[in-house]
Amino acid sequence: MPLPVIYVDELTRKFGDFTAVDHVSFEVNAGEIVGYLGPNGSGKTTTIRMLLGLLAPTSGSATVLGFDSFRQTEAVRARAGYMSQKFAIYDDLTVWENLRFYGGVYGINDPARIQETLEQVGLAGHENALTRTLSAGWRQRLALGIALVHKPQLLFLDEPTSGVDPNARRAFWDLIYDLAAGGVTILVTTHYMDEAEYCHRVGMMRDGKLLAMDSPLALKEQYVPGDVYEIYAAPLLAGLAAVESAPGVLRAALAGDHLRVIVEKDAGQETLRSALAATGINITSIQKGEPMLEDVFLALAKT
């Protein structure tokens, strides 16, 4: 059986009395897109920095592409690409010049390879554009191109879609799928729950701990213990108070213009209707909903 592309065993990093990453263990296999999901400050970036050898662990071990992350850092970085939260792009250079500069760091000086990278990330035709003139979405593509110019086997993407519009986010994920189809293994951190749905597996971080890691479907089946209902009623706040105290309700929350409620399997719609009707709430509709990764995260955060 081939070794995992990433193998992490009890990885821990402390800064004084603060534990940023707390005995984390997981594996990433070839060709996977693995999401590392959690709020800001949960330890996602610190984990990546340790895997790349940019930060020494307090304890634990990790291998990346078969190399020790902390003793063979040059071998790891030569074979992995890294797109950080803050893109290291030179605004006074053109798109081509940025790629040529970073390609040179990896010993890539072939113009054909640089052009191939531009085409790969959808920047062909923008070679001569000054980087400062690019939109957030186009800068994001350039940063990805910089991480890809040396044809890495593994790609670390740290909050790659933060600060870009929904259309740019969707287009970026199309690029990620294309890369995975071409054999690149990807570990991507995000705090967007909807993005994590695109991953083959998802690890959920909180306060430095890895709470769970599995496919989105398996996580929902394991950690969402009941049925989900979307309730459209008025007034909303009174409706929320009514369903929160109803028997069998596991969790209730506002979700924009309606209520999102999780009830025990044997509770059902009638329990919710009765609770709302008893307090005079006007019910527009009660619809069966689908579990989301946000439901999983909230369930895990309580444990």
Secondary structure, DSSP 8 states (H G I E B T S, - for coil): ----SEEEEEEEEEETTEEEEEEEEEEE-TT-EEEEE--TTSSHHHHHHHHTTSS--SEEEEEETTEETTT-HHHHHHHEEEE-SS----TTSBHHHHHHHHHHHTT---HHHHHHHHHHTT-TT-TTSBGGGS-HHHHHHHHHHHHHTT--SEEEEESTTTTS-HHHHHHHHHHHHHHHHTT-EEEEEES-HHHHTTSSEEEEEETTEEEEEE-HHHHHHHH--SEEEEEEEESHHHHHHHHHTSTTEEEEEEETTEEEEEE-TTTHHHHHHHHHHHTT-EEEEEEE----HHHHHHHHHT-
